Amino acid sequence: MNQAERIWWGKISISLPGALITYIMQTYMGLSELSSFLTGVIIYLLASNIISRTMGVDRIKGLKIGVGAYFFTWITLWIILYTYFRF
């Protein structure tokens, strides 16, 4: 597996707990939808920076790899969690 694939899969695996964190913050801590969305964006930026440094890739290139996959997976799972498990 090359570096780009590792970064891509790393971002997919970060999106799953990221969706859970945003769901918990919105449901149990009373965060607004916009604040929850921004939390997910911050998680992406932090994870992207950490993964890029770990893999030895330029930060800009690291930001671009897997951005669509992260946001699609994160938003989809966040919507599913909020729809089915909202009390």
C-alpha positions, 0 to 999 in steps of 0.5 A, spaced: 500 500 500 502 506 498 502 513 502 496 516 498 492 509 500 494 509 507 493 517 508 486 515 505 484 509 509 487 513 515 482 519 514 476 514 513 478 510 520 478 517 523 471 519 520 468 514 524 469 516 531 469 523 528 462 522 527 460 519 534 464 525 537 459 530 533 453 526 535 455 525 542 456 533 543 450 535 539 445 530 542 448 530 550 452 536 550 447 541 547 451 543 541 448 547 535 448 543 528 453 549 526 458 548 532 457 540 531 459 541 523 465 545 525 467 540 530 467 535 525 471 540 520 476 541 526 477 533 527 479 533 520 484 538 520 487 535 526 487 528 523 490 530 516 496 534 520 497 528 524 497 523 519 501 528 514 507 529 519 507 521 520 507 519 513 512 525 511 507 528 506 507 535 505 501 538 509 497 541 503 498 534 499 495 531 506 489 535 506 487 534 499 488 526 499 481 523 502 478 529 503 471 527 499 472 520 503 472 523 510 466 528 509 462 523 505 463 518 511 463 522 517 456 526 514 453 520 512 454 516 519 453 523 523 446 523 520 444 516 521 446 516 528 442 523 529 436 520 526 436 513 529 439 514 536 436 521 538 432 521 544 
